[in-house]
Amino acid sequence: MNDEYRADVAAILNESIPAEQFAFVSQSECSRNEQHTAAPPRSYARDVLARFATDRGSVAAGIIISLLILYALIAPFVSPYTVSDKDGYYAFATPKNRLLGSGGFWDGTYKTTVNEQTYDYYCNIPGAIQKLYGTEERTVAGRTRTWYTVRIDSYAKVGWVKMLLTHAEYRAARAWEAETGTQLFYPLIDQSKITNPAYEDDQNAWFLTDERGVALRDSHDAVTAIFLRDETSADGYAYTALRMNGQQQEARVLYTVWYRYVHGHDAHFLFGADGSGYDIFTRLAFGARLSFVLSICVAAVNLILGTVIGALEGYYGGTFDLVMERIKDILYDVPFVVCMTLFQIYCAQKAGPIVSMFFAFVFFGWISTSSTVRAQMYRFKGQEYVLAARTLGARDSRLIFKHILPNAIGFIITTSVLTIPGIIFSEANLTYLGIVNLQTDTMTSIGTMLNNGQLTLAEHPHAVFFPAAFISLLLICFNEFGNGLRDAFNPQLRGASA
């Protein structure tokens, strides 16, 4: 019998091959070969992940997005400042990283050119001038002046500040000064004004009263302030003021030391400070939180609404499909900016600007998702496996959610992911243009930060650089990440790059 089979096989393949060269393989050998050649089974999700991992650009974009999200979540907890901390003296302070020291990069300093008067002023402030690069002579209107190119510490240049303190606050500060050995208070008035009782300044005169202090009188010989000598001061002759209209003492302090006394650490803004003295590092994290939460919530709601409406349109068609398509055509023709403005005018006062912006995004956002789902329903509802399931008695809901939508899940997820950067960009545009106002002490947005820093871009570029870099990097990575998901979920590409 075996010889007959060999002869038949040889005749079928090639009559020139001898039948003796053919041999039967046992069943055990066939099973062993199948085990070596058969690929291990994997689920649809693992198949998608395997295909996505082959796209290095999309993987890198996903890692960067994860880092940006971690920054938005963790930064407020590790920052020494809160979103509402504001210090007007440090407005537009340059970025400072204490780990880098004072090497001229990211150390809170900046290079500039100042005239002689400004240079002399900064020379009297401890630590204000970090380095002198050189001088040059400039002639303007026939007068020659010396200009100095220097590196200025944006934190130390604040210099001395006068403050009104209660007696308790003043004594507590004096105790800290004595405990740490750091000079906090400085002479409030020029000593030359005390030694010369006839010295006049802006129609006011200093009159030496006795060894306890001096009095300030105006041109009508009315006492406006009394300056008492403080024997406990570090220098032995600092003067504090006792104003005539209240029990408050006026003191002159070096603000860098005063900041250390109040906060327990020196001022250092990692991304710098904006025009109001807010910490950009912390405020940007809160603005990123707002963008992420808003975009993800809007994308989720649009995914649910768009999927349900698009599935009903594509599966049933007819009148419902015709009516919904005309409604979408009308909504497409309504300018988004006009609709957002109306929501802000009539809804923001009651529901708040964020809630009204959320409803405005949802009002238009479901349209693109529904169109995608509708097209996929028309594509798959006529397939043989759907007709077979309907013949076996499957209900419409089972056909839609069990047989058709799973085959379109790739397009739906890709569309939803790609709507997230669009929402973030739209929110930044609206707040940048001032249509939506999110600027408060406890809330901000990336667009608001860009709007606040645009007028001082030439003098203080860091106020715009960090928010602009964040949103640019986020949008680029989201688009690349979405493209990778689209390729991974596309069934036509499955297995092409195994």
LOBA-811017 format. One record per residue (C-alpha): residue number from 1; residue in one letter; x, y, z. Coordinates in Angstrom, 1 decimal. Layout:
N
NUM, a, X, Y, Z
...
END
This chain:
498
1, m, 0.0, 0.0, 0.0
2, n, 2.8, 2.4, 0.8
3, d, 4.5, 1.7, -2.5
4, e, 1.2, 2.7, -4.3
5, y, 1.0, 5.9, -2.3
6, r, 4.6, 6.8, -3.2
7, a, 4.0, 6.1, -6.8
8, d, 0.9, 8.3, -6.8
9, v, 2.8, 11.2, -5.1
10, a, 5.7, 10.9, -7.5
11, a, 3.3, 10.9, -10.5
12, i, 1.6, 14.0, -9.2
13, l, 4.7, 16.0, -8.4
14, n, 7.1, 14.9, -11.1
15, e, 7.3, 11.6, -12.9
16, s, 11.2, 11.9, -13.0
17, i, 11.4, 11.7, -9.2
18, p, 11.7, 8.0, -8.1
19, a, 9.1, 6.8, -5.7
20, e, 11.7, 5.5, -3.3
21, q, 12.7, 9.0, -2.3
22, f, 9.4, 9.6, -0.6
23, a, 8.9, 8.5, 3.0
24, f, 5.9, 8.8, 5.3
25, v, 6.3, 10.9, 8.5
26, s, 4.9, 9.6, 11.7
27, q, 2.2, 11.5, 13.6
28, s, 4.5, 12.2, 16.5
29, e, 7.0, 13.9, 14.2
30, c, 4.3, 16.1, 12.7
31, s, 3.1, 17.2, 16.2
32, r, 6.7, 18.0, 17.2
33, n, 7.3, 20.1, 14.0
34, e, 4.0, 22.0, 14.5
35, q, 5.1, 22.9, 18.1
36, h, 8.3, 24.4, 16.8
37, t, 6.8, 26.4, 13.9
38, a, 3.5, 27.6, 15.4
39, a, 3.6, 31.1, 16.8
40, p, 2.3, 31.5, 20.4
41, p, -1.2, 33.0, 20.5
42, r, -1.6, 36.6, 21.8
43, s, -4.6, 38.8, 22.5
44, y, -5.7, 41.8, 20.4
45, a, -4.4, 44.2, 23.1
46, r, -1.0, 42.5, 23.1
47, d, -0.9, 42.6, 19.3
48, v, -1.6, 46.3, 19.4
49, l, 1.1, 47.0, 22.0
50, a, 3.6, 44.9, 20.0
51, r, 2.9, 46.9, 16.9
52, f, 3.0, 50.2, 18.8
53, a, 6.4, 49.3, 20.3
54, t, 8.0, 49.1, 16.9
55, d, 7.3, 52.8, 16.3
56, r, 10.2, 54.4, 18.2
57, g, 8.9, 58.0, 17.6
58, s, 5.5, 57.2, 19.1
59, v, 7.1, 55.4, 22.1
60, a, 9.4, 58.4, 22.7
61, a, 6.4, 60.8, 22.4
62, g, 4.4, 58.7, 24.9
63, i, 7.3, 58.8, 27.4
64, i, 7.5, 62.6, 27.1
65, i, 3.8, 62.9, 27.6
66, s, 4.1, 60.8, 30.7
67, l, 6.8, 63.0, 32.1
68, l, 4.8, 66.1, 31.4
69, i, 1.8, 64.6, 33.2
70, l, 4.1, 63.7, 36.2
71, y, 5.4, 67.2, 36.3
72, a, 1.8, 68.6, 36.5
73, l, 1.0, 66.2, 39.3
74, i, 4.2, 66.3, 41.4
75, a, 5.5, 69.8, 40.9
76, p, 3.1, 71.5, 43.3
77, f, 4.1, 69.1, 46.1
78, v, 7.9, 69.5, 45.7
79, s, 7.8, 73.3, 45.1
80, p, 8.5, 75.5, 48.1
81, y, 5.8, 77.9, 46.8
82, t, 2.0, 77.5, 46.3
83, v, 0.0, 78.7, 43.4
84, s, -1.1, 81.8, 45.3
85, d, 2.3, 82.9, 46.6
86, k, 3.2, 86.3, 45.2
87, d, 6.0, 88.7, 45.9
88, g, 5.9, 91.9, 43.9
89, y, 9.6, 92.7, 44.8
90, y, 10.7, 89.7, 42.8
91, a, 8.6, 90.5, 39.7
92, f, 10.3, 89.0, 36.6
93, a, 13.0, 87.4, 38.7
94, t, 15.1, 85.3, 36.3
95, p, 15.2, 81.4, 36.7
96, k, 17.5, 80.2, 39.4
97, n, 18.6, 76.6, 40.2
98, r, 20.6, 76.5, 43.4
99, l, 22.3, 73.2, 42.3
100, l, 24.1, 75.0, 39.5
101, g, 25.8, 77.6, 41.8
102, s, 26.8, 81.0, 40.4
103, g, 28.3, 80.0, 37.1
104, g, 26.3, 82.5, 35.1
105, f, 23.8, 80.0, 33.8
106, w, 20.4, 79.5, 35.4
107, d, 21.6, 81.2, 38.6
108, g, 19.2, 84.1, 38.8
109, t, 21.5, 86.6, 37.1
110, y, 21.4, 88.4, 33.8
111, k, 23.8, 90.4, 31.7
112, t, 23.0, 94.1, 31.0
113, t, 24.5, 97.5, 30.4
114, v, 23.8, 100.3, 32.8
115, n, 24.8, 104.0, 33.2
116, e, 27.1, 105.3, 35.9
117, q, 24.3, 106.3, 38.3
118, t, 22.7, 102.9, 38.1
119, y, 26.0, 101.2, 38.5
120, d, 26.8, 103.2, 41.6
121, y, 23.4, 102.4, 43.0
122, y, 23.9, 98.6, 42.5
123, c, 27.4, 98.8, 43.9
124, n, 25.9, 99.9, 47.3
125, i, 23.7, 96.8, 47.4
126, p, 25.3, 93.6, 48.7
127, g, 25.6, 90.9, 46.1
128, a, 23.7, 92.9, 43.4
129, i, 26.7, 93.0, 40.9
130, q, 28.1, 89.6, 40.3
131, k, 30.6, 90.5, 37.6
132, l, 31.9, 93.5, 35.7
133, y, 32.7, 92.8, 32.1
134, g, 34.0, 96.2, 31.1
135, t, 33.1, 99.8, 30.4
136, e, 32.6, 101.9, 27.3
137, e, 32.2, 105.6, 26.6
138, r, 29.1, 106.8, 24.8
139, t, 28.4, 110.3, 23.6
140, v, 24.8, 111.4, 23.5
141, a, 23.8, 115.0, 22.8
142, g, 27.4, 116.2, 23.1
143, r, 27.9, 114.6, 26.5
144, t, 30.2, 111.7, 27.1
145, r, 29.0, 109.1, 29.7
146, t, 30.5, 105.9, 31.0
147, w, 28.4, 102.7, 30.6
148, y, 29.1, 99.5, 32.5
149, t, 28.4, 96.0, 31.2
150, v, 27.7, 93.9, 34.3
151, r, 25.9, 90.7, 35.5
152, i, 23.1, 91.6, 37.9
153, d, 21.6, 89.3, 40.5
154, s, 17.8, 89.7, 39.9
155, y, 17.1, 88.8, 43.5
156, a, 19.8, 90.8, 45.3
157, k, 19.1, 94.0, 43.3
158, v, 15.9, 94.6, 45.2
159, g, 18.2, 96.1, 47.9
160, w, 16.8, 97.8, 50.9
161, v, 13.1, 98.1, 51.6
162, k, 11.2, 100.1, 54.2
163, m, 8.6, 98.2, 56.2
164, l, 6.0, 99.1, 58.8
165, l, 6.1, 96.7, 61.7
166, t, 4.2, 96.4, 64.9
167, h, 6.2, 96.4, 68.1
168, a, 5.8, 92.6, 68.4
169, e, 7.0, 92.0, 64.8
170, y, 9.9, 94.3, 65.2
171, r, 11.1, 92.7, 68.5
172, a, 10.8, 89.2, 67.0
173, a, 12.9, 90.3, 64.0
174, r, 15.5, 91.8, 66.3
175, a, 15.6, 88.5, 68.3
176, w, 16.2, 86.6, 65.1
177, e, 18.9, 89.0, 64.1
178, a, 20.7, 88.5, 67.4
179, e, 20.3, 84.7, 67.3
180, t, 21.6, 84.2, 63.8
181, g, 24.2, 87.0, 63.8
182, t, 22.8, 88.2, 60.4
183, q, 22.3, 91.9, 59.9
184, l, 18.7, 92.5, 59.0
185, f, 18.0, 96.1, 59.8
186, y, 20.0, 99.1, 58.4
187, p, 20.0, 102.8, 59.3
188, l, 16.7, 104.3, 58.3
189, i, 18.0, 107.8, 57.6
190, d, 21.3, 109.4, 56.5
191, q, 23.5, 110.3, 59.5
192, s, 24.4, 113.6, 57.8
193, k, 20.8, 114.7, 58.2
194, i, 21.0, 114.1, 62.0
195, t, 24.3, 116.0, 62.6
196, n, 23.1, 119.0, 60.6
197, p, 19.8, 120.2, 62.1
198, a, 19.3, 122.8, 59.4
199, y, 19.4, 120.2, 56.6
200, e, 16.3, 120.5, 54.4
201, d, 14.8, 117.9, 52.2
202, d, 11.7, 118.3, 50.1
203, q, 10.4, 121.2, 52.3
204, n, 10.9, 119.0, 55.4
205, a, 13.7, 119.5, 58.0
206, w, 15.4, 117.2, 60.5
207, f, 15.6, 118.6, 64.0
208, l, 17.8, 117.0, 66.5
209, t, 15.8, 116.4, 69.7
210, d, 18.1, 114.7, 72.1
211, e, 20.3, 111.6, 72.3
212, r, 17.3, 109.4, 72.0
213, g, 16.5, 110.3, 68.3
214, v, 15.3, 112.9, 65.9
215, a, 12.0, 114.4, 64.8
216, l, 10.9, 115.3, 61.3
217, r, 8.9, 118.5, 60.9
218, d, 7.4, 120.0, 57.8
219, s, 7.4, 123.7, 56.6
220, h, 4.6, 124.5, 59.0
221, d, 6.7, 123.3, 62.0
222, a, 4.4, 120.3, 62.4
223, v, 5.9, 117.0, 63.6
224, t, 5.2, 114.3, 61.0
225, a, 7.4, 111.5, 62.4
226, i, 9.7, 110.6, 65.3
227, f, 12.7, 108.4, 64.8
228, l, 14.0, 106.7, 67.9
229, r, 17.5, 105.4, 68.3
230, d, 17.6, 101.6, 68.8
231, e, 20.4, 100.7, 71.2
232, t, 19.9, 97.0, 70.6
233, s, 20.5, 97.2, 66.8
234, a, 23.5, 95.3, 65.3
235, d, 25.2, 98.6, 64.3
236, g, 24.3, 100.5, 67.4
237, y, 22.8, 103.5, 65.7
238, a, 19.9, 102.2, 63.5
239, y, 16.8, 104.3, 63.8
240, t, 13.2, 103.1, 63.8
241, a, 10.2, 105.2, 63.2
242, l, 7.1, 105.8, 65.4
243, r, 4.5, 107.4, 63.2
244, m, 2.2, 109.9, 64.6
245, n, -0.9, 108.2, 63.2
246, g, -0.4, 104.7, 64.7
247, q, 1.7, 102.5, 66.8
248, q, 3.8, 101.1, 63.9
249, q, 7.6, 101.2, 63.6
250, e, 9.2, 101.8, 60.2
251, a, 12.3, 99.9, 59.6
252, r, 14.8, 99.6, 56.7
253, v, 15.7, 96.0, 55.9
254, l, 17.8, 94.2, 53.3
255, y, 15.1, 92.4, 51.5
256, t, 17.0, 89.2, 50.6
257, v, 17.7, 88.7, 54.3
258, w, 14.1, 89.7, 55.2
259, y, 12.8, 87.1, 52.8
260, r, 15.0, 84.4, 54.4
261, y, 13.7, 85.5, 57.9
262, v, 10.0, 85.3, 56.8
263, h, 10.1, 82.1, 54.6
264, g, 13.0, 80.2, 56.1
265, h, 14.9, 80.0, 52.8
266, d, 16.3, 82.3, 50.2
267, a, 14.2, 83.2, 47.2
268, h, 14.8, 80.9, 44.2
269, f, 12.3, 80.4, 41.4
270, l, 13.3, 77.5, 39.2
271, f, 11.5, 78.8, 36.1
272, g, 11.7, 82.5, 37.2
273, a, 8.8, 84.7, 38.3
274, d, 6.2, 86.5, 36.2
275, g, 5.2, 90.1, 36.2
276, s, 3.2, 89.8, 39.4
277, g, 5.9, 87.8, 41.3
278, y, 4.2, 84.4, 41.0
279, d, 6.4, 81.3, 40.7
280, i, 6.2, 80.1, 37.1
281, f, 7.3, 76.6, 38.0
282, t, 4.3, 76.1, 40.3
283, r, 1.8, 78.1, 38.2
284, l, 2.7, 76.3, 35.0
285, a, 2.0, 72.9, 36.8
286, f, -1.4, 74.1, 37.9
287, g, -2.2, 75.4, 34.4
288, a, -1.1, 72.0, 32.9
289, r, -3.4, 70.2, 35.4
290, l, -6.3, 72.3, 34.2
291, s, -5.5, 71.6, 30.5
292, f, -5.1, 67.8, 31.1
293, v, -8.3, 67.4, 33.2
294, l, -10.4, 69.6, 30.9
295, s, -9.2, 67.9, 27.7
296, i, -9.6, 64.3, 29.1
297, c, -13.0, 65.0, 30.5
298, v, -14.2, 66.6, 27.2
299, a, -12.7, 63.8, 25.2
300, a, -14.4, 61.1, 27.4
301, v, -17.8, 62.8, 27.1
302, n, -17.4, 63.4, 23.3
303, l, -16.4, 59.7, 22.9
304, i, -19.5, 58.5, 24.6
305, l, -21.9, 60.9, 22.9
306, g, -20.2, 60.5, 19.5
307, t, -20.1, 56.7, 19.7
308, v, -23.8, 56.4, 20.6
309, i, -25.1, 58.9, 18.1
310, g, -22.8, 57.7, 15.3
311, a, -23.7, 54.1, 15.9
312, l, -27.4, 54.8, 15.7
313, e, -26.9, 56.9, 12.6
314, g, -24.8, 54.3, 10.7
315, y, -26.8, 51.2, 11.8
316, y, -30.4, 52.4, 11.3
317, g, -29.8, 55.2, 8.7
318, g, -33.1, 56.6, 7.3
319, t, -34.8, 59.6, 8.8
320, f, -32.7, 59.6, 12.0
321, d, -29.5, 59.7, 10.0
322, l, -30.8, 62.4, 7.7
323, v, -32.0, 64.6, 10.6
324, m, -28.7, 64.2, 12.6
325, e, -26.6, 65.0, 9.6
326, r, -28.5, 68.2, 9.0
327, i, -28.1, 69.2, 12.7
328, k, -24.3, 68.6, 12.4
329, d, -24.2, 70.7, 9.2
330, i, -25.8, 73.6, 11.1
331, l, -23.4, 73.2, 14.1
332, y, -20.4, 73.1, 11.7
333, d, -21.4, 76.5, 10.3
334, v, -21.5, 78.2, 13.8
335, p, -18.1, 79.8, 14.6
336, f, -16.6, 78.2, 17.6
337, v, -15.2, 81.5, 19.0
338, v, -18.7, 83.1, 18.8
339, c, -20.3, 80.1, 20.6
340, m, -17.5, 80.2, 23.3
341, t, -18.0, 83.9, 23.8
342, l, -21.7, 83.5, 24.3
343, f, -21.2, 80.7, 26.8
344, q, -18.8, 82.9, 28.7
345, i, -21.2, 85.8, 28.7
346, y, -24.3, 84.0, 29.8
347, c, -23.0, 80.9, 31.7
348, a, -19.7, 81.9, 33.3
349, q, -21.2, 84.1, 35.9
350, k, -23.4, 81.3, 37.2
351, a, -21.5, 78.2, 36.5
352, g, -17.9, 79.5, 36.4
353, p, -15.6, 79.9, 33.4
354, i, -14.3, 76.4, 33.4
355, v, -17.7, 74.7, 33.5
356, s, -19.0, 77.0, 30.7
357, m, -15.9, 76.3, 28.7
358, f, -16.5, 72.5, 29.2
359, f, -20.0, 72.7, 27.9
360, a, -18.9, 74.8, 24.9
361, f, -16.3, 72.1, 24.0
362, v, -18.9, 69.3, 24.4
363, f, -21.4, 71.3, 22.3
364, f, -19.2, 70.9, 19.2
365, g, -16.8, 68.1, 20.1
366, w, -19.0, 65.0, 19.6
367, i, -19.5, 65.8, 15.9
368, s, -16.2, 64.5, 14.6
369, t, -16.4, 61.3, 16.7
370, s, -20.0, 60.6, 15.6
371, s, -19.0, 61.0, 11.9
372, t, -16.1, 58.5, 12.4
373, v, -18.3, 56.0, 14.1
374, r, -21.1, 56.5, 11.5
375, a, -18.6, 55.7, 8.6
376, q, -17.4, 52.6, 10.4
377, m, -20.9, 51.4, 10.9
378, y, -21.7, 51.7, 7.3
379, r, -18.5, 49.9, 6.5
380, f, -19.0, 46.8, 8.7
381, k, -22.8, 46.4, 9.1
382, g, -23.0, 44.6, 5.7
383, q, -20.2, 42.1, 6.4
384, e, -21.0, 38.4, 6.3
385, y, -20.4, 37.8, 10.0
386, v, -22.9, 40.5, 10.9
387, l, -25.5, 39.0, 8.5
388, a, -24.9, 35.6, 10.0
389, a, -25.3, 36.9, 13.6
390, r, -28.6, 38.6, 12.5
391, t, -29.8, 35.4, 10.9
392, l, -29.1, 33.6, 14.2
393, g, -31.4, 36.0, 16.0
394, a, -28.9, 38.5, 17.5
395, r, -30.5, 41.8, 18.6
396, d, -29.5, 45.2, 17.3
397, s, -27.6, 46.2, 20.5
398, r, -25.6, 43.0, 20.3
399, l, -24.8, 43.5, 16.7
400, i, -23.7, 47.1, 17.3
401, f, -21.6, 46.7, 20.5
402, k, -20.5, 43.1, 20.1
403, h, -19.8, 42.7, 16.4
404, i, -19.4, 46.1, 14.7
405, l, -17.9, 48.5, 17.2
406, p, -15.0, 46.2, 18.2
407, n, -13.8, 46.2, 14.6
408, a, -13.9, 50.0, 14.6
409, i, -12.3, 50.5, 18.0
410, g, -9.0, 51.5, 16.5
411, f, -10.4, 54.4, 14.6
412, i, -12.5, 55.5, 17.5
413, i, -9.6, 55.5, 20.0
414, t, -7.3, 57.3, 17.6
415, t, -9.9, 60.0, 17.0
416, s, -10.4, 60.4, 20.8
417, v, -6.7, 60.7, 21.5
418, l, -6.2, 63.2, 18.8
419, t, -8.9, 65.4, 20.1
420, i, -7.0, 65.9, 23.4
421, p, -4.2, 68.1, 21.9
422, g, -6.9, 70.0, 19.9
423, i, -8.8, 70.8, 23.1
424, i, -5.6, 71.9, 24.9
425, f, -4.6, 74.1, 22.0
426, s, -8.1, 75.7, 21.8
427, e, -8.2, 76.3, 25.5
428, a, -4.7, 78.0, 25.3
429, n, -5.9, 80.1, 22.4
430, l, -9.1, 81.2, 24.2
431, t, -7.3, 82.2, 27.4
432, y, -4.4, 83.8, 25.4
433, l, -6.9, 86.0, 23.5
434, g, -8.7, 86.9, 26.7
435, i, -12.0, 85.4, 25.7
436, v, -11.9, 83.2, 28.8
437, n, -10.4, 84.7, 31.9
438, l, -8.8, 82.2, 34.2
439, q, -6.3, 84.5, 36.0
440, t, -6.9, 84.4, 39.8
441, d, -4.7, 83.9, 42.8
442, t, -5.6, 80.2, 42.9
443, m, -6.0, 79.4, 39.2
444, t, -4.3, 80.0, 35.9
445, s, -3.8, 78.5, 32.5
446, i, -1.0, 78.2, 30.0
447, g, -2.7, 80.6, 27.6
448, t, -3.1, 83.2, 30.4
449, m, 0.6, 82.9, 31.3
450, l, 1.5, 83.5, 27.6
451, n, -0.8, 86.5, 27.5
452, n, 0.7, 88.0, 30.6
453, g, 4.3, 87.6, 29.4
454, q, 3.9, 88.7, 25.8
455, l, 4.3, 92.4, 26.5
456, t, 7.7, 91.9, 28.1
457, l, 9.0, 89.2, 25.8
458, a, 12.1, 91.2, 24.8
459, e, 13.1, 92.1, 28.4
460, h, 12.0, 89.0, 30.2
461, p, 11.8, 86.0, 27.7
462, h, 11.6, 83.4, 30.5
463, a, 8.0, 84.5, 31.3
464, v, 6.9, 83.2, 27.9
465, f, 9.6, 80.6, 27.1
466, f, 8.6, 77.9, 29.7
467, p, 4.8, 78.0, 29.0
468, a, 5.4, 78.1, 25.2
469, a, 7.9, 75.2, 25.4
470, f, 5.5, 73.1, 27.5
471, i, 2.5, 73.5, 25.2
472, s, 4.6, 73.1, 22.0
473, l, 6.2, 69.9, 23.3
474, l, 2.9, 68.6, 24.5
475, l, 1.1, 69.1, 21.2
476, i, 3.9, 67.7, 19.1
477, c, 4.1, 64.6, 21.2
478, f, 0.4, 64.1, 21.3
479, n, 0.1, 64.2, 17.6
480, e, 3.0, 61.7, 17.2
481, f, 1.5, 59.5, 19.8
482, g, -1.9, 59.5, 18.1
483, n, -0.3, 58.6, 14.8
484, g, 1.4, 55.6, 16.4
485, l, -1.9, 54.5, 17.9
486, r, -3.6, 54.8, 14.5
487, d, -1.0, 52.6, 12.9
488, a, -1.2, 50.1, 15.7
489, f, -5.0, 49.7, 15.7
490, n, -5.3, 49.6, 11.9
491, p, -6.2, 46.0, 11.1
492, q, -4.8, 46.3, 7.6
493, l, -1.3, 46.9, 9.0
494, r, -1.4, 44.0, 11.5
495, g, 1.6, 41.7, 11.1
496, a, 3.3, 43.9, 8.5
497, s, 6.1, 44.8, 10.9
498, a, 6.2, 41.7, 13.2
END
